[in-house]
């Protein structure tokens, strides 16, 4: 009885110390990746870790592992321990273009080993090529350990698309007659995500392309629309309800951008239901600049101000005004505005021409009327003898009444010329003076 109670209390104490968590310990080689998922949220996320929340499932991706780490998610506890020597297993790694990769190859022991690397491109069926100390045939800088402490790890600081393929590290024991060898292999898959165009306006469309250098089942490749709660600084991402469907080696997705909220996307690569790569793409979404046109240039606005406008005219004005307000601002001034402005300018030119013509005709008519009035006045003045008539010679008739003879002798001096013969007393004698000088009237 005492033994049973002691066993019961020991089990209870152990349960209290360990809690109700389900612990999981994984030995990870330096530079390798770890992917896990749980229902809830992961705690203990570090700088190089990625967490993607899809609905209630939280995916954890640890890339380029180096030190011991501990994560918790609800009742799940994950402990990552560092592996100090190569295990000989084949490791699958995913890297985006431009990222670095560390291929771990090391032996623990007192014996001295030699090591060499060979590489085979994934898209060719030819055999492995031995890698020298130089970076050939890789496009990015490559460095290899010199073998101190039996460490022959390989580093590529900037992965390029052509660097994908299979890497193999072979270590041989150095002794007379040769010795056993150990191999460690890696398969590097390069992932690339692009958006064309990178800058898009609201209402436009953008083509998203996600591609991988190698394709094997059961991989899943898809685009995920990230929501506004995603935090790029600490690589905490979440998404709207979305189902990632399996695709080919390259997945194209044409998206219509309705608003700036749709600016955050990510290319996700899943392998066996776990997240193996996530490449966020931030789109530069801009709003169209609205250009307001003065209402006086729009015919519907002028008709709307008329008090006697009917209901149908008001409805037509409303439709026309709405169409004017939704004109594409990127095209500048719309075609209806150009037409209205052109017609308005033509009417103004015609009115100015008609006004000038009327003024010219009026001035000419007034000049003619003034000239006619002046001529009439001159003719009347000449007829009345007030003004001399210009341009003609006028003969004047002078009538004298001859006086009686007795009076004539008294009044007329002896030097006066005699009267014209044939004249009688009391008769009118017409005397024509041809030499009379007079002014002429015009």
RAVEN-V586178 format. One record per backbone hydrogen bond with DSSP energy under -0.5 kcal/mol. CO is the residue of the C=O (numbers start at 0). NH is the residue of the N-H. Records with the same first field share a line. If there is no record, write none. Layout:
CO: NH, NH
//
This chain:
0: 4
1: 5
2: 6
3: 7
4: 8
5: 9
6: 10
7: 11
8: 12
9: 13
10: 14
11: 15
12: 16
13: 17
14: 18
17: 20
20: 22
21: 76
23: 78
25: 27, 80
27: 82
28: 31
30: 63
31: 64
33: 61
35: 59
37: 39, 57
42: 71
45: 48
47: 62
49: 60
50: 52, 236
51: 53, 58
52: 54, 238
53: 56
55: 39
56: 53, 58
57: 37
58: 51
59: 35
60: 49, 62
61: 33
64: 30
68: 79
70: 77
71: 42
72: 75
74: 21
75: 72
76: 23
77: 70
78: 25, 80
79: 68
80: 27
82: 29
88: 184
90: 92, 186
92: 188
94: 190
95: 98
98: 158
100: 102, 155
101: 103
102: 153
104: 151
105: 85
111: 173
113: 171
115: 169
116: 130
117: 167
118: 128
119: 165
120: 123
128: 118
129: 131
130: 116
134: 137
140: 156
142: 154
146: 149
147: 150
149: 106, 151
150: 146
152: 144
153: 102
154: 142
155: 100
158: 97
159: 162
160: 163
163: 121
164: 187
165: 119
166: 185
167: 117, 169
168: 170, 183
169: 115
170: 181
171: 113
172: 174
174: 177
179: 172
181: 170
183: 168
184: 90
185: 166
186: 92, 188
187: 164
188: 94
189: 212
190: 96
191: 210
193: 208
195: 206
197: 199, 283
199: 285
200: 203
203: 256
205: 207, 254
206: 195
207: 252
208: 193
209: 250
210: 191
215: 218
217: 271
219: 269
221: 267
223: 225, 265
224: 239
226: 229
229: 231
230: 235
234: 50, 236
235: 230
236: 52
237: 226
238: 54
241: 243
242: 244
248: 211
249: 251
250: 209
252: 207, 254
254: 205, 256
255: 257
256: 202
258: 261
259: 262
260: 263
262: 264, 282
263: 225
264: 280
265: 223, 267
266: 278
267: 221
268: 275, 276
269: 219
270: 273
273: 270
276: 268
277: 279
278: 266
280: 264, 282
282: 284
283: 199, 285
285: 201
289: 291
293: 296
294: 297
296: 298
297: 300, 301
298: 302
299: 303
300: 304
301: 304
302: 305
305: 308
309: 313
310: 314
311: 315
312: 316
313: 317
314: 318
315: 319
316: 320
317: 321
318: 322
319: 323
320: 324
321: 325
323: 326
327: 330
328: 331
333: 337
334: 338
335: 339
336: 340
337: 341
338: 342
339: 343
340: 344
341: 345
342: 346
343: 347
344: 348
345: 349
346: 350
347: 351
348: 352
349: 353
350: 354
351: 355
352: 356
353: 357
354: 358
355: 359
356: 360
357: 361
358: 362
359: 363
360: 364
361: 365
362: 366
363: 367
364: 368
365: 369
366: 370
367: 371
368: 372
369: 373
370: 374
371: 375
372: 376
373: 377
374: 378
375: 379
376: 380
377: 381
378: 382
379: 383
380: 384, 385, 386
381: 384
387: 389, 441
388: 391, 440, 441
393: 395
395: 397, 432
396: 398
397: 399, 430
399: 401, 428
401: 425
403: 407
404: 408
405: 409
406: 410
407: 411
412: 415
419: 422
423: 426
426: 401, 428
427: 429
428: 399, 430
429: 431
430: 397, 432
431: 433
432: 435
435: 437
438: 388
439: 389
440: 388
//
